[in-house]
Structure formats: structure tokens, C-alpha cells
Amino acid sequence: MRSFFWFRALLFTFILASFGCSQTPKQAVSTGGVKLVPTLLNDLPGWDNDTIQDALIPFRRSCKKILKTSSSKPMGGKLYSGLVKNWHLACQALPVLDANGGEVRRYLNKEFKAFKIIDNENSTGLFTGYFEPILKGSRTKTKNFVIPIYPRPKDLVLVSLGDWRQSLKGERIAGKLSGPRLKPYFSRKKIRKGALNKTTKPILWLESDIDAFFLHIQGSGRIDLLDGPTVRLGYAGHNGHNYFPIGRYLKDIGAIKDKDMSLQNIKYWLRQNPTKKDFVMDKNPSYIFFREVNGAGPIGAQGVALTPGRSLAVDRRFIPLGTFVWLKAKYLDENGQNLQRLMVAQDTGGAIKGMIRGDVFWGSGATALKLAGPMKAQGELFLIIPKSIEVKGAL
């Protein structure tokens, strides 16, 4: 899970047009630099070629969460308004488990409408990939396994600012109490130097600090224990510090060229520069805490298991978790085809900020790494929402 819930307050407002259930798209209305362009589902790029029924797997998982939520609550996301009840109806109308592509397309055309997102005249944004690493670990500290993986410390306080102010819904901060005040929690550097040694017992130990660093970036992982079975780690909290991509720093100092930037090349540089790696990794002060989880896959920010190739991490300030989106990206998928498909917004990430921004979950292990590591593609994003939702400004 990549839920590093640390977002800045929004600095702009906009109002979006309302659209009815007509089969003919109406003219888009644009204010505040943001535009939603009505698009027929049949006109979505790659609509006829997607094995669209595969997207119902993650959507069914999301629906289980949605159907347990009060129908009168706002769905969230600031690109449009809408209540949970709008999605209740869509979830209740889901096709049967073995529905084919034609049946799923008919369901979508009956229940949903699509809008292309344009932000300040930009119709494209950055889309990256992530995966679930598989690492070796130990329940006990040994000569080789010396890097701790910590659970959420007891003194860590996570605050949902939306509980106090609706305009801050989705904003979270973290810290520790010092008397009556909430102060910043320990940074990555301080934790690396032992700030938690006396207060928090590690869940397990890894061999490599570099592997541990990227476990934090991915937000979840599977650990093959030397002294036990394989366990799955999921997100349990973060230290409240802003995420900083160390790849940006390595590019700025000329260590890795922009065209060569990838997870694999960053790892290689760190391994080749053992005297500099701590300094570079500490550039990212964000630190993730973990818990052991069960399930069919790593758990995303919505609290459901992620589905390879169909779960997308988004900025939930704009796009509600559990909802459909359509992605068209300049990237080849697992079948060597253009990445154009129906996905479900089920996760978030510290680097995922903006309306047209996403992180594709590619699965677990080496094959998923090959897809996720080099992914840095421009793409278009389409909202797919129930026809009963009135699209309007929500900021």
C-alpha cells in the first residue's frame, strides 16, 4: 500500500459543468483552468480492445467497502460532487461473476458516463508504476539480517484534518504529542540512527537497507522468512514527513540522466556508492511503518486487495477511491500492447499529486518489477461515474 497521506492544502477553486444522461455528449464548461469533457464510453481509446471484464474483479472488492458506507455520505474527490448512494446503485447492478466483455460494456453504458480531464489546458499527465517486492527476511536479528522493519509506534498520532474542516477532507498529518502540542515525528535519518530502538520492536529484519528503502517506496511487500513462512506486509502508518523522490536529487547532481532514470538504475547507483547511499536515502525524510496482512494481494488505501494491472493509485483529493477511471498511456502493457484500459482507483501515494497523475500497480516479483521500474509515461485520464451524479464544482 502506498498510502503516504500527506497533502498540501489546495490553492485554487473551480466549478465544473453538470451533465445529464443523454447519449450525446454536451459541450464542456471550463472555469478555473479545469475542464471535464463529456466522452461517449464507446469512444474511449481502446474501448473495444480491452478485456474489460477483468476490471470487475477490483471493482467488486471496492463495492464491498462502498456498500458498507452510509449512502448519505459524500463519495469524496473534488472533481465532481456525488453521494455514496450513487455508487450503491452501480454496485447493486453489477453483472454476474462470469460476465463477458459484451455484458460488461452494456452494464457500463447503462450505468455510467465518462469525462476526459483537462487541467490548465493540459490533457496529459505523468503515469508511473509500482509493484510488490519479494524479499528475504528474518524474525530475529542475525549477523546478516540487521535492517529493522517497524510496526506503527505507539506514540505516533495520525490526524485526519477533514474531521475538523470539510475543505480539508483527505488531508492528514502525523506527529507525536509533546505536552498539549503535536510535534513532527522522527525523520528517516533519526529513525535510521536509532530513534525507535528502545520503544518499538521490529516486526522482522531485512538484509539490505536499500531493499528496505524501496519497500517503503512501494508501501507493501512479501517477505520469505528464513525462520518461518512467507508473510505479507502492508501499510500501517507514516511519520508525517513529505515524500521526496531521490531520483530527482540524483538527476540534479548528474548521477543519473533523466532518460536513464528508473528504479533499477537508482538501486544500482546506491549499491555502487556505499559511502553516499545513506546521505542520498535520507534526502527522503518520509518513513513507512508496516503490519502483517492477509489477502489475495497487497492492501491499498481503500482497504482492499490490489489487482495487478487494474488498480491505480491516484490523488484522492480529486478522485474518490473505489471508482472507475479509464487510462490511456504511452506505454506497453504486459502483453506488449498500448496501455488503454478500465481501472479502479484503489490506492494513493506520496508522489501521486494532481488530477492527471497515477501509479499503476503491476503485481508482485520480478516480472512486475520489469513493468513498474521503467514506467514514466504521459497519459490521459477519464473519469467514469454513475449517470445519477450531477457534475459540478466541489472545491
Secondary structure, DSSP 8 states (H G I E B T S, - for coil): --------------------S-SS-----EETTEEEEEE-GGGSTTTTTS-GGGGHHHHHHHHHHHTTS-TTSB---SSS--BHHHHHHHHHT---TT--HHHHHHHHHHHEEEEEEEETTB--EEEEEEEE-EEEEESS--SS--EEE----TT-EEEEGGGT-GGGTT-EEEEEEETTEEE----HHHHHTTTTTTT---SEEES-HHHHHHHHHH--EEEEETTS-EEEEEEEEE-S-----HHHHHHHTTSS-GGG--HHHHHHHHHH-TTTHHHHHTTS---EEEEEE-SSS-B-TTSSB--TTTEEE--TTTS-TT-EEEEEEEEE-TTSSEEEEEEEEEE--TT--SSS-EEEEEEEHHHHHHHHTT-EEEEEEEEEEETTS------
